[in-house]
Each structure stands twice: as C-alpha cells, then as structure tokens.
Amino acid sequence: MTCKPLSCTDSQRTLLQRTLVAIPIYNEQRHVADVLGRVRQFAPNVLAIDDGSTDHTPTLLAMHPVEVIRHAENRGYGRSMLDAFRWAAVDRQEWVITMDCDEQHEPESIPDFLRAMEEDDADVISGSRYLAPSGSDSTPPSDRRAINSEITAELNQRLGLQLTDGFCGFKAYRVSAVRRLNLDVDGYDFPMQFWVQAVAHGLRIRELPIRLIYNDPNRSFGGPLDDPAARLAQYRRTMHSELMRCRRLLRESAWRDLAVAETTCCTCGH
C-alpha cells in the first residue's frame, strides 16, 4: 500500500512515483519503526539517512523495506540533507520531501505537500509550524521559539521573504531547482545557507501549515549548540557568511551592513 485511498488522488499517486521521501535519522530507536511504518502508508520511495547512530537504529532500519544510507560516524544534519538531494538527483526523482524521525512531523501531512506540489507554482514548499496555529499545538521550548523568531525575521528582512518558520525540516524540494545550488554546510545551520542560496538563485518559495509538535522539549542538539547563545551565534555566522559569498546575486540591502562592518574591522585591525 502506498497511499491511503481517501488521502490521495490518482494524480497524486502518480506524482508520488516521482517523489523521494528522505528521513535524516540519528539515534531514533524509540521512533524509527513507527515513523517508517506510517510513512510507508503514503510513499513508495523512502530513503533513511542514518547519521552514524550508536543505538539500535541500524538494526531496526534493516526490518523495513526502505533504502538506507549509513554514515560511519555522525556527520551532521546538513550532510544528511545533501545525501538526500544527491540520491534524488541520481535516481531521477522530480521532488524530494524531507521530514524528521522524532514523530514531530506527521506522515499524514504528505498528501498536503502533494497537493501543493501539483499546483506547480513553487520550487520549495516549506512546512511551517506557525503559519496557522491551532489549539492542538504544543508549546515549544522558549529558547528555540525565540531563536527561530529572531533568525526568521532577519532572513525576511535581508532576503525579502515572508517566512513564518525558518527552521522546519518538513519540506518538499524540486530536485532540478536544488541542483542549481552549491550547498556544503554539514550541521544544523544548514537552513541558513539554503535560504540565502534559494533566494540568490531565484527559487520560488511557499509555506504550508503543519502541526507544531514537541514530544521532547529537552532534546539535545549535541555539543556547543545546546547553549542557546552559541546556537544563535552559529546560525548568524553561517547566514552572514553566505550573504557575503552570494552578494553578487542578491540585492545590496541584504549584505551592505555586513560589508561595511567587514571593511571597518579590517581598517581598525580588530
């Protein structure tokens, strides 16, 4: 079974045959079986990217009829995303839908992405947990919500976007559009590079409301990013670096202040 009859039309089932659902995974033994079982109800082409899990995740993955990429060691969220894009391109898929494996993204939303993909007016369909709030939404950890809000506002201001959620990993990407980008960030700051390049290369972007679900408010990023101040600083460094790298493809207001600061710093020697 690839799709629930009441959730997908015939044309959406056809589109699914040209769509890869890619799931970055790291130490998700609690959730992987349930997530893959639910995803398989909606998608025939599923890729799990095991980012060097040290728990029972690799054994559990072997019990499911999905393709698997396994990293010998943990290489980061961004590297898993790059693997998903490369796999989709080599496999000649038209779209890749990415989602997390912690049960905070509902596979039942896949038909919503398919409907948006059918409209053919976007290259990136980005899930948003804040576009259409509902009474069933979870309350996110305060530091994560604050950082998301601050960074999303800066992305909007610099890039002329109207995002409500700059960090949601539940997205659909047109493979031919993503192939035009030069992405190389391995960590959780990957979205900062992606959004800058997406605008620089003229990708069409829209958001799609999804539920806000937080099953584990104490979930760790690992390493220094568990410190909110360090995490915010890293996101901003990556964004600003990419803005300067892509400045010839962006409006001047996106990067002018960064160039001035860089010139001032070089002049004063600090």
BELPENOR-V760750 format. One record per backbone hydrogen bond with DSSP energy under -1.0 kcal/mol. CO is the residue of the C=O (numbers start at 1). NH is the residue of the N-H. E is the energy in kcal/mol with one decimal. If there is no record, write none. Layout:
BEGIN
co=CO nh=NH e=E
co=CO nh=NH e=E
END
This chain:
BEGIN
co=4 nh=7 e=-1.9
co=4 nh=8 e=-1.5
co=9 nh=13 e=-2.0
co=10 nh=14 e=-1.9
co=11 nh=15 e=-2.1
co=12 nh=16 e=-2.3
co=13 nh=17 e=-1.1
co=15 nh=18 e=-1.6
co=16 nh=19 e=-1.8
co=18 nh=94 e=-2.5
co=18 nh=95 e=-1.8
co=20 nh=97 e=-3.1
co=21 nh=47 e=-2.8
co=22 nh=99 e=-1.7
co=23 nh=49 e=-2.2
co=25 nh=51 e=-3.3
co=28 nh=31 e=-1.2
co=28 nh=32 e=-2.8
co=31 nh=35 e=-2.7
co=32 nh=36 e=-2.5
co=33 nh=37 e=-2.2
co=34 nh=38 e=-2.2
co=35 nh=39 e=-2.8
co=36 nh=40 e=-2.4
co=39 nh=42 e=-2.0
co=39 nh=43 e=-1.8
co=45 nh=21 e=-2.8
co=46 nh=67 e=-2.3
co=47 nh=23 e=-2.7
co=48 nh=69 e=-2.6
co=49 nh=25 e=-3.0
co=50 nh=52 e=-1.7
co=50 nh=71 e=-3.1
co=56 nh=60 e=-2.1
co=57 nh=61 e=-2.5
co=58 nh=62 e=-1.4
co=60 nh=63 e=-1.4
co=61 nh=64 e=-1.9
co=64 nh=66 e=-2.3
co=67 nh=48 e=-2.9
co=69 nh=50 e=-3.0
co=76 nh=80 e=-1.6
co=77 nh=81 e=-2.0
co=78 nh=82 e=-2.3
co=79 nh=83 e=-2.2
co=80 nh=84 e=-2.0
co=81 nh=85 e=-2.3
co=82 nh=86 e=-2.4
co=83 nh=87 e=-2.6
co=84 nh=88 e=-2.4
co=85 nh=89 e=-2.1
co=86 nh=90 e=-2.6
co=87 nh=91 e=-2.5
co=88 nh=93 e=-2.9
co=89 nh=92 e=-1.3
co=94 nh=175 e=-2.3
co=95 nh=20 e=-2.5
co=96 nh=173 e=-2.6
co=97 nh=22 e=-3.0
co=98 nh=171 e=-1.6
co=106 nh=109 e=-2.4
co=107 nh=110 e=-2.2
co=109 nh=113 e=-1.5
co=110 nh=114 e=-2.2
co=111 nh=115 e=-2.2
co=112 nh=116 e=-1.8
co=113 nh=117 e=-2.8
co=114 nh=118 e=-2.3
co=117 nh=120 e=-1.3
co=123 nh=174 e=-2.9
co=124 nh=206 e=-2.2
co=125 nh=172 e=-2.2
co=126 nh=208 e=-2.2
co=128 nh=210 e=-2.5
co=134 nh=137 e=-1.5
co=141 nh=145 e=-2.3
co=142 nh=146 e=-2.3
co=143 nh=147 e=-2.3
co=144 nh=148 e=-2.5
co=145 nh=149 e=-2.5
co=146 nh=150 e=-2.4
co=147 nh=151 e=-2.8
co=148 nh=152 e=-2.7
co=149 nh=153 e=-2.1
co=150 nh=154 e=-1.7
co=151 nh=155 e=-2.7
co=152 nh=156 e=-2.4
co=153 nh=157 e=-2.3
co=154 nh=158 e=-2.7
co=155 nh=159 e=-2.7
co=156 nh=160 e=-1.5
co=169 nh=171 e=-1.0
co=170 nh=127 e=-2.5
co=171 nh=98 e=-2.5
co=172 nh=125 e=-2.9
co=173 nh=96 e=-2.0
co=174 nh=178 e=-2.2
co=175 nh=179 e=-1.8
co=177 nh=180 e=-1.4
co=178 nh=181 e=-1.9
co=186 nh=78 e=-1.6
co=186 nh=79 e=-1.7
co=187 nh=190 e=-1.6
co=189 nh=192 e=-1.3
co=190 nh=194 e=-2.4
co=191 nh=195 e=-2.8
co=192 nh=196 e=-1.5
co=193 nh=197 e=-2.4
co=194 nh=198 e=-2.9
co=195 nh=199 e=-2.0
co=196 nh=200 e=-2.5
co=197 nh=201 e=-2.2
co=198 nh=203 e=-2.8
co=199 nh=202 e=-1.6
co=204 nh=123 e=-2.8
co=204 nh=124 e=-2.2
co=206 nh=126 e=-2.9
co=208 nh=128 e=-2.6
co=212 nh=138 e=-3.1
co=216 nh=219 e=-1.8
co=223 nh=226 e=-1.7
co=224 nh=227 e=-1.9
co=227 nh=231 e=-2.5
co=228 nh=232 e=-2.7
co=229 nh=233 e=-2.1
co=230 nh=234 e=-2.2
co=231 nh=235 e=-2.5
co=232 nh=236 e=-2.3
co=233 nh=237 e=-2.5
co=234 nh=238 e=-2.4
co=235 nh=239 e=-2.4
co=236 nh=240 e=-2.9
co=237 nh=241 e=-2.5
co=238 nh=242 e=-2.2
co=239 nh=243 e=-2.3
co=240 nh=244 e=-2.1
co=241 nh=245 e=-2.0
co=242 nh=246 e=-2.2
co=246 nh=249 e=-2.4
co=247 nh=250 e=-1.2
co=251 nh=254 e=-1.7
co=252 nh=255 e=-1.5
co=252 nh=256 e=-2.2
co=255 nh=259 e=-1.9
co=256 nh=260 e=-2.2
co=257 nh=261 e=-2.3
co=258 nh=262 e=-2.2
co=259 nh=263 e=-2.5
co=260 nh=264 e=-2.8
co=261 nh=265 e=-2.4
co=262 nh=266 e=-2.2
co=263 nh=267 e=-2.2
co=264 nh=268 e=-2.4
co=265 nh=269 e=-1.3
co=265 nh=270 e=-1.2
END
